[in-house]
Amino acid sequence: MAEIIFISGIDTDAGKSYATGFLARLLAEEGKKVVTQKFIQTGNTGFSEDIELHRLLTATGPLEADRAGLTAPIILSYPASAQLAARLDGVEIDLSLIDNATARLAEEFDTVLIEGAGGLMVPITDDFFAIDYCVTRRLPVALVTNSRLGSINHTILSLEAIKSRGLKLHSVLYNTYFDKDPVISADTRAFIERYVRRHFPETPILDIPSINI
């Protein structure tokens, strides 16, 4: 049975797409047949820019699953939260489209990485959030974080939400792209690691380096 992992970030610009592509590349180098999927793509029409970035990072080019619409089953045109983008496009979000696409990908691949939209508390509807999708589908979460000011707060809040909902924390993906201040970045990375070691002792922390594409 395929492993399905939901990749979320501490906020909208945490570097999820980059981290998702890197993780896919790493798993492929370990011999796994891996594919990435975008949970809900906003701000695009007819294509997913996040999936395109994943393919650049993994150097695979477009996949047949991309052409079949399985890796970005819901695309909304306005660059906003899913609930707002859907309202502006005049559509209702049908999560079964994602479920069915993921199930088909899981038949072909060893691992399916689902890149979320924003953070865990991004609304899909007024009363259903991204974290609810993870809970109802029993998906482990890989959390993308970084060293920007405020990231410690956002990281701990996200980890607390994961714990309170009884979700499995698959990994913490620390995106080094944002390490502009060496003092802040070193302290942030160390603080997050100490927290994870205390509260999620079996969870690996993976540093995401820059990749030439």
C-alpha positions, 0 to 999 in steps of 0.5 A, spaced: 500 500 500 502 506 498 504 511 503 501 518 503 503 524 506 500 531 507 505 536 506 503 543 510 507 549 512 507 554 518 504 559 513 503 561 506 510 562 504 514 557 508 517 554 502 512 548 501 513 547 494 520 547 494 520 542 500 515 537 497 519 537 490 526 536 494 523 530 498 520 527 492 527 527 489 530 524 495 525 519 496 526 517 488 534 517 490 532 512 495 529 507 490 522 509 491 517 511 486 514 517 488 509 522 485 507 529 488 500 532 488 497 539 489 491 539 494 488 545 492 491 550 487 489 557 487 492 563 483 492 558 476 488 557 470 488 550 467 495 548 470 499 548 477 505 552 478 507 548 484 506 541 480 511 545 475 516 546 480 516 539 483 517 537 476 523 541 475 526 539 482 525 532 480 528 533 473 522 528 471 518 533 466 511 532 466 508 526 468 502 522 464 499 523 471 499 530 470 496 530 463 491 526 466 489 531 471 490 527 477 496 531 480 492 537 481 485 535 481 482 542 483 485 548 480 482 555 482 483 562 479 484 567 484 490 567 488 487 566 495 484 561 500 481 555 497 474 558 500 475 565 497 477 562 491 472 557 490 467 563 491 470 568 486 470 562 481 463 560 483 464 553 484 464 548 490 470 544 492 468 537 491 474 533 496 472 527 492 475 529 486 482 529 490 480 523 494 479 519 487 485 522 484 490 520 490 487 513 490 489 512 483 496 515 484 496 510 490 495 504 485 501 506 481 506 509 486 510 507 492 509 514 495 504 520 494 506 527 497 500 531 497 502 539 498 497 543 502 495 550 500 497 554 506 498 552 513 494 547 517 488 552 518 487 554 511 479 554 510 476 550 505 469 552 507 467 556 513 467 550 517 472 545 514 480 546 514 486 543 511 487 540 518 480 537 518 482 533 511 488 530 514 484 528 520 478 525 516 483 521 511 488 519 517 494 522 513 501 523 517 503 531 516 510 533 514 511 540 516 515 545 513 518 551 517 524 556 516 528 561 520 524 568 518 522 572 524 515 569 527 517 562 525 518 559 532 511 562 534 508 559 527 511 552 528 509 551 535 502 553 534 502 548 528 505 542 532 500 543 537 495 543 532 497 536 530 498 534 537 491 536 539 488 533 533 491 526 534 495 526 527 502 523 526 508 528 525 511 524 519 517 529 519 519 537 520 522 540 513 527 545 515 527 550 509 534 553 509 533 558 503 530 563 509 537 563 513 539 570 511 541 572 518 546 566 521 544 568 528 537 568 528 537 562 523 542 558 528 537 559 534 531 558 530 533 551 528 536 549 534 529 551 538 525 547 533 529 541 534 529 542 542 522 542 542 521 536 537 525 532 541 521 533 547 514 533 544 515 528 538 522 524 539 521 519 534 520 525 528 526 526 524 528 533 522 530 534 515 534 540 512 532 542 505 538 545 502 538 549 495 538 545 489 540 548 482 534 547 477 
